[in-house]
Amino acid sequence: NTEVYLVPEGHYFAMGDNRDQSSDSRVASVGFIPAENLIGRAEIIFFSADTCGSLYNPLTWPSSIRWGRLFMSIE
């Protein structure tokens, strides 16, 4: 339910991890990413958390970590 985006030659479209609330290539301040700005590819998931924790309450941090996803290989 989104518009079609035409990505210019030599650029990439970045999609955020929360499709409806991410600042990604659909936002003018981010836009399309020039190929020369990419320096490597993602190989592992270093850290992953859900939204049950509060940034302002460190006591909630351990319960929000997705322990099963830490250091997973990305195919």
C-alpha distances in whole Angstrom, upper triangle without the diagonal:
4,7,9,12,16,18,22,24,26,23,21,17,17,15,16,17,15,11,11,14,15,17,16,16,13,16,19,21,20,19,20,23,26,27,31,29,28,32,31,29,28,30,30,28,31,30,27,27,25,24,27,30,31,31,34,36,37,38,34,34,35,33,30,31,29,33,32,29,32,33,31,31,27,27
4,7,9,13,15,18,21,23,20,18,14,15,12,14,16,14,10,10,13,14,15,13,13,10,13,15,18,17,15,16,19,22,24,27,26,26,29,29,27,26,29,29,27,30,29,27,27,25,25,28,30,30,30,33,35,36,38,35,33,35,34,30,31,29,33,32,29,31,32,30,30,27,27
4,6,10,13,16,19,21,18,17,13,15,14,16,18,17,13,13,16,16,16,14,12,9,12,14,17,17,14,15,18,21,23,26,25,25,29,29,27,27,30,31,29,32,31,29,29,28,28,31,33,33,33,36,38,39,41,37,36,38,37,33,34,32,35,35,32,34,34,32,32,28,28
4,7,10,13,16,18,16,14,12,14,13,16,19,18,15,15,18,17,17,14,12,10,13,15,18,17,14,13,17,19,20,24,23,23,27,27,25,26,28,30,29,31,31,29,30,29,29,33,34,35,34,38,40,40,42,39,38,39,38,34,34,33,36,35,32,33,34,32,31,27,26
4,6,9,13,15,12,11,9,11,12,15,18,18,15,16,17,16,15,12,9,8,11,12,15,14,11,10,13,15,17,20,20,20,24,24,23,23,27,28,27,30,30,28,29,29,29,33,34,34,33,37,39,39,42,38,37,38,38,34,34,32,35,34,31,32,32,31,29,26,25
4,6,9,12,10,10,9,13,14,17,20,21,18,19,21,19,18,15,11,11,14,14,17,15,11,10,13,14,15,19,19,19,23,23,22,24,27,29,29,31,31,31,32,32,32,36,37,37,36,39,42,42,44,41,39,41,40,37,36,35,37,36,33,34,34,32,30,27,26
4,7,8,6,7,7,10,13,16,19,20,18,20,21,18,17,13,10,11,13,13,15,13,10,7,9,10,12,15,15,15,19,20,19,21,24,26,26,28,29,29,30,31,31,35,36,36,35,38,40,40,43,40,38,39,39,35,34,33,35,34,31,32,31,30,28,24,24
4,6,6,8,9,13,16,19,22,24,21,23,24,21,19,16,12,14,15,14,16,14,11,8,10,9,10,13,14,15,19,20,20,22,26,28,28,30,31,31,33,33,34,38,38,39,37,40,43,43,45,43,40,42,42,38,37,36,38,37,34,34,33,32,30,26,26
4,6,8,11,14,17,21,24,26,24,26,26,24,22,18,15,17,19,18,19,17,14,10,11,9,9,12,14,14,18,19,19,22,25,28,28,30,32,32,34,35,36,40,40,41,39,42,44,44,47,44,42,43,43,39,38,37,39,38,34,34,33,32,29,26,25
4,7,10,13,17,20,23,25,24,26,26,23,21,17,14,17,19,18,19,16,13,10,9,6,5,8,10,11,14,15,16,19,22,25,26,28,30,30,33,34,35,39,39,39,37,40,43,42,45,42,40,41,41,38,36,35,37,36,32,32,30,29,27,24,23
4,7,10,13,16,19,21,20,22,22,19,17,14,11,13,15,14,15,12,10,6,5,4,5,9,9,10,13,15,15,17,21,23,24,25,27,27,29,30,31,35,35,35,34,37,39,39,41,39,36,38,38,34,33,32,34,33,29,30,28,27,25,22,22
4,6,10,13,16,18,17,19,19,16,15,11,9,12,14,14,15,11,9,6,5,6,7,10,10,9,13,13,13,15,18,20,21,23,24,24,26,27,28,32,32,32,31,34,36,36,38,36,33,35,35,31,30,28,30,30,26,26,25,24,22,19,19
4,7,10,13,15,13,16,16,13,12,8,6,8,11,12,13,10,8,5,6,9,10,13,12,12,15,15,14,15,19,20,20,22,23,22,24,24,25,29,30,30,29,32,34,34,36,34,31,33,33,29,28,27,29,28,25,25,25,24,22,19,19
4,6,10,12,11,13,13,10,9,6,5,8,10,12,13,9,8,7,7,11,12,14,12,11,14,14,13,13,16,17,17,19,19,18,20,21,22,25,26,26,25,28,30,30,33,30,27,29,29,25,24,23,25,25,21,22,22,21,20,16,17
4,7,8,7,10,11,8,8,5,6,8,10,13,14,11,10,10,11,14,15,18,16,15,18,17,15,14,17,17,16,18,18,17,18,18,19,23,23,24,23,27,29,29,31,28,26,27,27,23,22,21,24,23,20,21,21,20,19,16,17
4,5,6,9,8,5,7,5,8,9,11,14,14,11,12,13,13,17,18,20,17,16,18,18,16,14,17,17,15,16,15,14,15,15,15,19,20,20,20,23,25,25,27,24,22,24,23,19,19,18,21,21,18,19,19,19,19,16,18
4,6,9,9,7,9,9,12,13,14,18,17,15,16,16,16,20,20,23,20,18,20,19,16,14,16,15,13,14,13,11,12,11,13,16,17,18,18,22,23,23,25,21,19,21,20,16,16,15,18,18,14,16,17,16,17,14,16
4,6,5,5,9,10,13,12,13,17,17,15,16,18,18,22,23,25,23,21,23,22,20,18,20,19,16,18,16,13,13,11,11,15,16,17,17,21,22,23,24,21,20,21,20,16,17,16,19,19,17,18,20,19,20,18,20
4,6,6,9,9,11,10,12,16,17,15,15,16,18,21,22,25,23,22,24,23,21,19,21,21,18,20,19,16,16,15,15,18,20,21,21,24,26,27,28,25,23,25,24,20,20,19,23,22,20,21,23,22,22,19,20
4,6,9,10,12,10,12,15,16,15,16,18,20,23,25,28,25,24,27,26,24,22,25,24,21,23,21,18,18,16,15,18,20,20,21,24,25,27,28,25,24,26,24,21,22,21,25,25,22,24,26,25,26,23,24
4,7,9,12,11,11,14,14,14,15,17,19,23,25,27,24,23,26,25,24,22,24,23,21,22,19,17,16,14,13,16,18,18,17,20,22,24,25,22,21,24,23,19,20,20,24,24,22,23,25,24,25,23,25
4,6,9,9,9,12,12,11,12,14,15,19,21,23,20,20,22,22,20,19,22,21,18,19,18,16,15,15,14,18,18,18,18,21,23,24,26,23,21,24,23,19,20,20,23,23,20,21,23,23,23,21,23
4,7,7,6,9,8,7,9,12,13,17,19,21,18,18,21,21,20,19,22,22,20,20,19,18,18,18,17,21,21,20,19,22,24,25,28,25,23,26,26,22,22,22,25,26,23,23,24,24,25,22,24
4,5,6,9,9,6,7,9,10,14,16,18,15,15,18,18,17,17,20,20,19,20,19,18,19,19,19,23,23,23,22,25,27,28,30,27,25,28,27,24,23,23,26,26,23,23,24,23,23,20,22
4,5,7,8,5,4,5,8,11,14,16,14,14,18,18,18,18,21,22,21,23,22,22,23,23,23,27,27,27,25,28,31,31,34,31,29,31,31,27,27,26,29,29,25,26,26,25,25,21,22
4,6,9,7,6,8,11,15,17,20,18,18,22,22,21,21,24,25,24,25,25,23,24,23,23,27,27,27,26,29,31,32,35,32,30,32,32,28,28,27,30,30,27,28,29,28,27,24,25
4,6,6,6,9,12,15,18,20,18,19,22,23,22,22,26,26,24,26,25,24,24,23,22,26,27,26,24,27,30,31,33,31,29,32,32,28,28,28,31,31,28,29,29,29,29,26,27
4,5,5,9,11,14,18,19,17,19,22,24,24,24,28,28,27,28,27,27,27,27,26,30,30,29,27,29,32,33,36,34,32,35,35,31,31,31,34,35,31,32,32,32,31,28,29
4,6,10,11,14,17,18,16,18,21,22,23,23,27,27,26,26,26,25,25,26,25,28,28,27,25,27,30,31,34,32,30,33,33,29,30,30,33,34,30,30,30,31,30,28,29
4,7,8,11,14,15,13,14,17,19,19,19,23,24,23,23,23,23,23,24,24,27,27,26,24,27,30,30,33,31,29,31,32,28,27,28,30,31,27,27,27,27,27,24,26
4,6,9,13,15,13,14,18,19,19,20,24,25,24,25,25,25,26,26,26,30,30,29,27,30,33,33,36,34,32,34,34,30,30,30,32,32,29,29,29,29,28,24,25
4,7,9,12,11,12,15,17,17,18,22,23,23,24,25,25,26,27,27,31,31,31,29,32,35,35,38,35,33,35,35,31,30,30,32,32,28,28,28,27,26,23,23
4,6,8,7,8,12,13,14,15,19,21,21,22,23,24,26,27,27,31,31,31,29,32,34,34,37,35,32,34,34,31,29,29,31,31,27,27,26,25,24,21,22
4,5,6,7,11,13,14,17,20,23,23,24,26,27,29,30,31,35,34,34,32,35,38,37,40,38,35,37,37,34,32,32,34,33,29,29,28,27,26,23,23
4,5,6,9,11,12,15,18,21,22,23,25,26,29,30,32,35,35,35,33,36,39,38,41,38,35,37,38,34,32,31,33,32,28,28,26,26,23,21,21
4,5,7,10,13,16,19,22,23,24,26,27,30,32,33,37,36,36,34,37,39,38,41,39,36,37,39,35,33,33,34,34,30,29,27,27,25,22,23
4,6,9,12,14,18,20,21,21,23,24,27,29,30,33,33,32,30,33,35,34,37,36,32,34,35,32,30,30,31,31,27,26,25,25,23,21,22
4,6,8,11,14,16,18,18,21,22,25,27,29,32,31,32,29,32,35,33,36,34,31,32,33,30,28,27,28,28,24,23,22,22,20,17,18
4,7,10,13,15,17,17,20,22,25,28,30,33,32,32,30,33,35,33,36,34,31,32,33,30,28,27,28,28,24,23,20,21,19,17,18
4,7,9,12,14,15,18,20,23,26,28,31,30,31,29,32,34,32,35,33,29,30,31,28,26,25,25,25,21,20,17,17,15,13,14
4,6,9,12,13,16,18,21,23,26,29,29,30,28,32,33,31,33,31,28,28,29,26,24,22,23,22,18,17,15,14,12,10,11
4,6,8,10,12,14,18,20,23,26,25,27,25,29,30,28,30,28,24,25,26,23,20,18,19,18,14,14,11,11,9,7,9
4,7,9,12,14,18,21,24,26,26,28,26,30,31,28,30,28,25,24,25,23,20,18,18,16,13,12,9,9,6,5,7
4,6,9,11,15,18,21,23,23,25,24,27,27,25,27,25,21,20,22,19,16,14,14,13,9,8,6,5,4,5,9
4,6,7,11,14,17,19,19,21,20,24,24,22,23,21,18,17,18,16,12,11,11,10,7,6,5,5,6,7,11
4,7,11,14,17,19,18,20,18,22,22,19,21,19,16,15,17,15,11,11,11,11,8,6,5,7,9,10,14
4,7,11,13,15,14,16,15,18,18,16,18,16,12,12,14,11,8,8,9,10,7,5,7,9,12,13,16
4,7,10,12,12,14,14,17,17,16,17,14,11,11,12,9,6,5,8,9,6,6,9,10,13,13,17
4,7,8,8,11,11,15,14,13,14,11,8,9,9,5,4,5,8,10,9,9,13,13,16,17,20
4,6,7,10,11,15,14,14,14,11,10,11,9,5,7,7,11,12,11,12,16,16,19,19,22
4,5,8,9,12,12,13,14,10,10,12,10,7,9,10,14,16,15,16,19,20,22,22,25
4,7,10,12,11,12,11,8,8,10,8,5,9,11,14,16,16,17,21,21,24,24,27
4,7,9,8,8,8,5,5,8,7,5,8,11,14,17,16,17,20,21,25,25,28
4,5,5,7,8,6,7,10,10,9,11,14,17,20,19,19,22,24,27,27,30
4,6,7,10,8,8,11,12,10,12,15,18,21,20,19,22,24,26,26,30
4,6,9,9,9,13,14,13,15,18,20,24,23,22,25,27,30,30,34
4,5,6,7,11,11,11,14,17,19,22,22,21,24,27,30,30,34
4,5,5,8,10,10,12,15,16,20,20,19,22,24,27,28,32
4,6,7,8,10,12,15,16,20,20,19,23,25,28,30,33
4,6,6,7,9,13,14,17,18,18,21,23,26,27,31
4,6,5,7,10,11,15,15,14,18,20,23,24,28
4,5,6,9,9,13,14,13,16,18,22,23,27
4,6,8,9,12,14,14,18,19,22,24,27
4,6,9,12,12,12,16,17,20,21,24
4,6,9,9,9,12,14,17,18,22
4,6,6,7,11,11,15,16,19
4,5,6,9,10,14,16,19
4,6,9,8,12,14,16
4,6,6,9,10,13
4,6,9,11,15
4,6,9,13
4,6,10
4,6
4
